[in-house]
Amino acid sequence: MWLFSSANSINWGRLMPQIVYYFSSCFSVAKAAEKVNFIVPTGNFGDILAGYYAKKMGLPIVQLVCASNKNHVLTDFIRTSEYNIKREFHKTISHECGAYACVLSGADPLSWC
């Protein structure tokens, strides 16, 4: 029996460290029980999903905002429920928002930071 996983997909191996980043960030900038908002540049949903789980685990997050770039890949998916990789792609300086680039290249957006 083979078990498959991908380092460039939403999986617990990536979500757990990202959840820790939310807790660490919150404790670094907020006072005890102070509520926070996060604006997350994202294109493939994994990072903001980790924020959602951190909130469910009790982190005092008021709002998670998903930022997008000109490619608006995730924005279109949320609006239409369709993920179209056969679309025009615009080069931008905000690579972490361009999930389409990750799909084409297989690159890890974290390596661009």
MODELLER restraints for C-alpha pairs under 7 A, 6 or more apart:
rsr = mdl.restraints
at = mdl.atoms
rsr.add(forms.Gaussian(group=physical.xy_distance, feature=features.Distance(at['CA:8:A'], at['CA:108:A']), mean=6.23, stdev=0.5))
rsr.add(forms.Gaussian(group=physical.xy_distance, feature=features.Distance(at['CA:10:A'], at['CA:46:A']), mean=5.30, stdev=0.5))
rsr.add(forms.Gaussian(group=physical.xy_distance, feature=features.Distance(at['CA:15:A'], at['CA:46:A']), mean=6.90, stdev=0.5))
rsr.add(forms.Gaussian(group=physical.xy_distance, feature=features.Distance(at['CA:15:A'], at['CA:50:A']), mean=5.42, stdev=0.5))
rsr.add(forms.Gaussian(group=physical.xy_distance, feature=features.Distance(at['CA:18:A'], at['CA:47:A']), mean=6.41, stdev=0.5))
rsr.add(forms.Gaussian(group=physical.xy_distance, feature=features.Distance(at['CA:18:A'], at['CA:50:A']), mean=5.75, stdev=0.5))
rsr.add(forms.Gaussian(group=physical.xy_distance, feature=features.Distance(at['CA:19:A'], at['CA:50:A']), mean=4.99, stdev=0.5))
rsr.add(forms.Gaussian(group=physical.xy_distance, feature=features.Distance(at['CA:19:A'], at['CA:51:A']), mean=6.19, stdev=0.5))
rsr.add(forms.Gaussian(group=physical.xy_distance, feature=features.Distance(at['CA:19:A'], at['CA:53:A']), mean=6.99, stdev=0.5))
rsr.add(forms.Gaussian(group=physical.xy_distance, feature=features.Distance(at['CA:19:A'], at['CA:54:A']), mean=5.53, stdev=0.5))
rsr.add(forms.Gaussian(group=physical.xy_distance, feature=features.Distance(at['CA:22:A'], at['CA:51:A']), mean=6.31, stdev=0.5))
rsr.add(forms.Gaussian(group=physical.xy_distance, feature=features.Distance(at['CA:22:A'], at['CA:54:A']), mean=6.72, stdev=0.5))
rsr.add(forms.Gaussian(group=physical.xy_distance, feature=features.Distance(at['CA:23:A'], at['CA:59:A']), mean=6.85, stdev=0.5))
rsr.add(forms.Gaussian(group=physical.xy_distance, feature=features.Distance(at['CA:33:A'], at['CA:60:A']), mean=6.75, stdev=0.5))
rsr.add(forms.Gaussian(group=physical.xy_distance, feature=features.Distance(at['CA:34:A'], at['CA:60:A']), mean=6.88, stdev=0.5))
rsr.add(forms.Gaussian(group=physical.xy_distance, feature=features.Distance(at['CA:35:A'], at['CA:60:A']), mean=4.82, stdev=0.5))
rsr.add(forms.Gaussian(group=physical.xy_distance, feature=features.Distance(at['CA:35:A'], at['CA:61:A']), mean=5.63, stdev=0.5))
rsr.add(forms.Gaussian(group=physical.xy_distance, feature=features.Distance(at['CA:35:A'], at['CA:62:A']), mean=6.10, stdev=0.5))
rsr.add(forms.Gaussian(group=physical.xy_distance, feature=features.Distance(at['CA:36:A'], at['CA:60:A']), mean=6.31, stdev=0.5))
rsr.add(forms.Gaussian(group=physical.xy_distance, feature=features.Distance(at['CA:36:A'], at['CA:61:A']), mean=4.92, stdev=0.5))
rsr.add(forms.Gaussian(group=physical.xy_distance, feature=features.Distance(at['CA:36:A'], at['CA:62:A']), mean=5.74, stdev=0.5))
rsr.add(forms.Gaussian(group=physical.xy_distance, feature=features.Distance(at['CA:37:A'], at['CA:61:A']), mean=5.68, stdev=0.5))
rsr.add(forms.Gaussian(group=physical.xy_distance, feature=features.Distance(at['CA:37:A'], at['CA:62:A']), mean=5.47, stdev=0.5))
rsr.add(forms.Gaussian(group=physical.xy_distance, feature=features.Distance(at['CA:37:A'], at['CA:63:A']), mean=4.86, stdev=0.5))
rsr.add(forms.Gaussian(group=physical.xy_distance, feature=features.Distance(at['CA:37:A'], at['CA:64:A']), mean=6.01, stdev=0.5))
rsr.add(forms.Gaussian(group=physical.xy_distance, feature=features.Distance(at['CA:38:A'], at['CA:63:A']), mean=6.46, stdev=0.5))
rsr.add(forms.Gaussian(group=physical.xy_distance, feature=features.Distance(at['CA:38:A'], at['CA:64:A']), mean=5.03, stdev=0.5))
rsr.add(forms.Gaussian(group=physical.xy_distance, feature=features.Distance(at['CA:38:A'], at['CA:65:A']), mean=6.16, stdev=0.5))
rsr.add(forms.Gaussian(group=physical.xy_distance, feature=features.Distance(at['CA:39:A'], at['CA:64:A']), mean=6.03, stdev=0.5))
rsr.add(forms.Gaussian(group=physical.xy_distance, feature=features.Distance(at['CA:39:A'], at['CA:65:A']), mean=4.62, stdev=0.5))
rsr.add(forms.Gaussian(group=physical.xy_distance, feature=features.Distance(at['CA:39:A'], at['CA:66:A']), mean=6.08, stdev=0.5))
rsr.add(forms.Gaussian(group=physical.xy_distance, feature=features.Distance(at['CA:39:A'], at['CA:67:A']), mean=6.52, stdev=0.5))
rsr.add(forms.Gaussian(group=physical.xy_distance, feature=features.Distance(at['CA:40:A'], at['CA:48:A']), mean=6.38, stdev=0.5))
rsr.add(forms.Gaussian(group=physical.xy_distance, feature=features.Distance(at['CA:40:A'], at['CA:65:A']), mean=6.00, stdev=0.5))
rsr.add(forms.Gaussian(group=physical.xy_distance, feature=features.Distance(at['CA:40:A'], at['CA:66:A']), mean=5.10, stdev=0.5))
rsr.add(forms.Gaussian(group=physical.xy_distance, feature=features.Distance(at['CA:40:A'], at['CA:67:A']), mean=5.66, stdev=0.5))
rsr.add(forms.Gaussian(group=physical.xy_distance, feature=features.Distance(at['CA:41:A'], at['CA:66:A']), mean=6.13, stdev=0.5))
rsr.add(forms.Gaussian(group=physical.xy_distance, feature=features.Distance(at['CA:41:A'], at['CA:67:A']), mean=4.64, stdev=0.5))
rsr.add(forms.Gaussian(group=physical.xy_distance, feature=features.Distance(at['CA:41:A'], at['CA:68:A']), mean=6.26, stdev=0.5))
rsr.add(forms.Gaussian(group=physical.xy_distance, feature=features.Distance(at['CA:41:A'], at['CA:96:A']), mean=6.30, stdev=0.5))
rsr.add(forms.Gaussian(group=physical.xy_distance, feature=features.Distance(at['CA:41:A'], at['CA:97:A']), mean=5.56, stdev=0.5))
rsr.add(forms.Gaussian(group=physical.xy_distance, feature=features.Distance(at['CA:42:A'], at['CA:66:A']), mean=6.32, stdev=0.5))
rsr.add(forms.Gaussian(group=physical.xy_distance, feature=features.Distance(at['CA:42:A'], at['CA:67:A']), mean=6.18, stdev=0.5))
rsr.add(forms.Gaussian(group=physical.xy_distance, feature=features.Distance(at['CA:42:A'], at['CA:68:A']), mean=6.47, stdev=0.5))
rsr.add(forms.Gaussian(group=physical.xy_distance, feature=features.Distance(at['CA:42:A'], at['CA:96:A']), mean=5.63, stdev=0.5))
rsr.add(forms.Gaussian(group=physical.xy_distance, feature=features.Distance(at['CA:42:A'], at['CA:97:A']), mean=4.44, stdev=0.5))
rsr.add(forms.Gaussian(group=physical.xy_distance, feature=features.Distance(at['CA:43:A'], at['CA:68:A']), mean=6.77, stdev=0.5))
rsr.add(forms.Gaussian(group=physical.xy_distance, feature=features.Distance(at['CA:43:A'], at['CA:73:A']), mean=6.30, stdev=0.5))
rsr.add(forms.Gaussian(group=physical.xy_distance, feature=features.Distance(at['CA:43:A'], at['CA:74:A']), mean=5.43, stdev=0.5))
rsr.add(forms.Gaussian(group=physical.xy_distance, feature=features.Distance(at['CA:43:A'], at['CA:96:A']), mean=6.31, stdev=0.5))
rsr.add(forms.Gaussian(group=physical.xy_distance, feature=features.Distance(at['CA:43:A'], at['CA:97:A']), mean=4.17, stdev=0.5))
rsr.add(forms.Gaussian(group=physical.xy_distance, feature=features.Distance(at['CA:43:A'], at['CA:98:A']), mean=5.12, stdev=0.5))
rsr.add(forms.Gaussian(group=physical.xy_distance, feature=features.Distance(at['CA:43:A'], at['CA:99:A']), mean=4.41, stdev=0.5))
rsr.add(forms.Gaussian(group=physical.xy_distance, feature=features.Distance(at['CA:44:A'], at['CA:74:A']), mean=6.51, stdev=0.5))
rsr.add(forms.Gaussian(group=physical.xy_distance, feature=features.Distance(at['CA:44:A'], at['CA:99:A']), mean=5.12, stdev=0.5))
rsr.add(forms.Gaussian(group=physical.xy_distance, feature=features.Distance(at['CA:48:A'], at['CA:66:A']), mean=6.93, stdev=0.5))
rsr.add(forms.Gaussian(group=physical.xy_distance, feature=features.Distance(at['CA:55:A'], at['CA:61:A']), mean=5.65, stdev=0.5))
rsr.add(forms.Gaussian(group=physical.xy_distance, feature=features.Distance(at['CA:68:A'], at['CA:75:A']), mean=6.95, stdev=0.5))
rsr.add(forms.Gaussian(group=physical.xy_distance, feature=features.Distance(at['CA:68:A'], at['CA:97:A']), mean=5.45, stdev=0.5))
rsr.add(forms.Gaussian(group=physical.xy_distance, feature=features.Distance(at['CA:69:A'], at['CA:94:A']), mean=6.65, stdev=0.5))
rsr.add(forms.Gaussian(group=physical.xy_distance, feature=features.Distance(at['CA:69:A'], at['CA:97:A']), mean=5.72, stdev=0.5))
rsr.add(forms.Gaussian(group=physical.xy_distance, feature=features.Distance(at['CA:70:A'], at['CA:90:A']), mean=6.81, stdev=0.5))
rsr.add(forms.Gaussian(group=physical.xy_distance, feature=features.Distance(at['CA:71:A'], at['CA:89:A']), mean=6.27, stdev=0.5))
rsr.add(forms.Gaussian(group=physical.xy_distance, feature=features.Distance(at['CA:71:A'], at['CA:90:A']), mean=6.07, stdev=0.5))
rsr.add(forms.Gaussian(group=physical.xy_distance, feature=features.Distance(at['CA:71:A'], at['CA:98:A']), mean=6.36, stdev=0.5))
rsr.add(forms.Gaussian(group=physical.xy_distance, feature=features.Distance(at['CA:73:A'], at['CA:98:A']), mean=6.82, stdev=0.5))
rsr.add(forms.Gaussian(group=physical.xy_distance, feature=features.Distance(at['CA:73:A'], at['CA:99:A']), mean=6.67, stdev=0.5))
rsr.add(forms.Gaussian(group=physical.xy_distance, feature=features.Distance(at['CA:73:A'], at['CA:100:A']), mean=6.87, stdev=0.5))
rsr.add(forms.Gaussian(group=physical.xy_distance, feature=features.Distance(at['CA:77:A'], at['CA:83:A']), mean=5.44, stdev=0.5))
rsr.add(forms.Gaussian(group=physical.xy_distance, feature=features.Distance(at['CA:85:A'], at['CA:100:A']), mean=6.50, stdev=0.5))
rsr.add(forms.Gaussian(group=physical.xy_distance, feature=features.Distance(at['CA:96:A'], at['CA:109:A']), mean=5.51, stdev=0.5))
rsr.add(forms.Gaussian(group=physical.xy_distance, feature=features.Distance(at['CA:102:A'], at['CA:108:A']), mean=6.69, stdev=0.5))
rsr.add(forms.Gaussian(group=physical.xy_distance, feature=features.Distance(at['CA:102:A'], at['CA:109:A']), mean=6.99, stdev=0.5))
